[in-house]
Amino acid sequence: MQPWFPDAKLGIFIHYGIYAVKGIDESWAFFNDKISYEGYMEQLDGFTASNYDPEEWADLFERVGAKYVVLTTKHHDGVALWDTKANDLSVIHKTPAGRDLITPYVEALRKHDLKVGFYYSHLDWSHPDYATILPKVDDPKEYASGRFDNRFAYCKPEDQDPARWANFLRFHRQQLEELMTQFGDIDLLWFDGEWERDTDQFDMKGLRDQLMAWQSGTIYNSRLRDYGDYATPEQGIPIVPPKGPWEFCVTINDSWGYQGTDNNHKSVRQIVRMFAETIGMGGNMLLDVGPYEDGRLQPEQVERLEGLGDWIKRHSEAVYGTIAGLPQGLFYGASTMNKAKDTLYLMFFDKPFDQVAVKGLRKLPKRVTALGSGGELKYRNIGGLGETPGILWIDIPESIIDPNSTVVKLEFDGEIDIYQGKGRD
């Protein structure tokens, strides 16, 4: 794990590919028979990237406070955004775009001091040698269950061909070698598509060793199976945070890539709340956008990013350089604390009648202020017996309420002392 990752807090996920031409599910549209494979691949003819401007992307992402970006270099459909020599299924050879889209992306991110991330799908539903083996099962009768019936992912048991699978692995490694050796330092590889094969069938350990040989400073998500560096819960915020470093990846609307019928965009307030809850549990949020086929970002998604960025800018002290805050149940909201553990930041989302309460603080703060306005707030401790502390009540005047999330700063003399006992028997 590289130290930049736990400190990053916000990353941007970009699902960009031919699926934006018709505005349909990325790869899954043909896998789930919503459209024929041939109909899906017709989108190659309409992919122009005519307004593709990663410099504009990077400028926006830097302004909103993101620290890293992850772009889909190849989704499950197998269409690469760079000039892969492993096959000819790329936007360079098969689309009107006709050029490498990865190099300008990398250059733009580096110019704006953003960490470079590549998404890459292990599986490839277009490669002729992919669906040539089956995962191992305890009982061969499982092969008749219908679980392995999709022709893009699996073959029939009697048609398994380990030699062809070995050929696919050579293709898989060649593409990854290109990504790891042709674009300079890559900070993060975001793998996907690991679920259709066993760990040893992909030789994930050997892959990790090879990746580290190509670049020793790259970090990998958990979809490298047992050999990843951090967990990646998807779409739903975990109730209990994963152990170790982690990120919560989530869409702004309901779709990863652009879908014209999906207008269910989350509000800025909802996104701020998800972000605050995520960093309050010590994680990062990887927030996804889905550009149009020409490369422009959806205006509704830009608006949400700018709204989140505005909140972050006004409360950056509670975001960057912080760690997870109070344990659950001590404060009804999210919280972070600085690394010295002598300053606590409370983030609440609803408008209180007059006060907010904090439990479990063995010593009182020396100062309480509204982050953003800087105004000092009145507070008092009520109750407590023996080792069990009372409840700290903080007055919240109407004037400091933030419509997305209000942040209150508590400063202490020395490290915060938290009580989590059961009280007197």
Buried (B, 14 or more C-beta within 10 A) or exposed (E): EBEBBBBBBBBBBBBBBBBBBBBBBBBBBBBEEEBEBEEBBBBBEBBBBEEBBBBBBBBBBBBBBBBBBBBBBBBBBBBBBBBBEBBEBBBBEBBEBEBBBBBBBBBBBBEBEBBBBBBBBBBBBBBEBBBBBBBEBEEEEBBEEEEBEBEBBBBEBEEBEEEBBEBBBEBBBBBBBBBBEBBEEBBBBBBBBBEBBBBEBBBBBEBBEBBBEEBEEBBBBBBBBEBBBBBBBEEEBBEEBBEEBBBBBBBBBEBBBBBEEBEEBBEBBBBBBBBBBBBBBBBBBBBBBBBBBBBBBBEEBBEBBEBBBBBBEBBBBBBBEBBBBBEEEBBBBBBBBBEEBBBBBBBBBEEBEEBBEBBBBEEBBEEBBBBBBEEEBEBEBEEBEEEBBBBBBBBBEEEBBBEBBBBBBBBBEEEBEBBEEEEEE
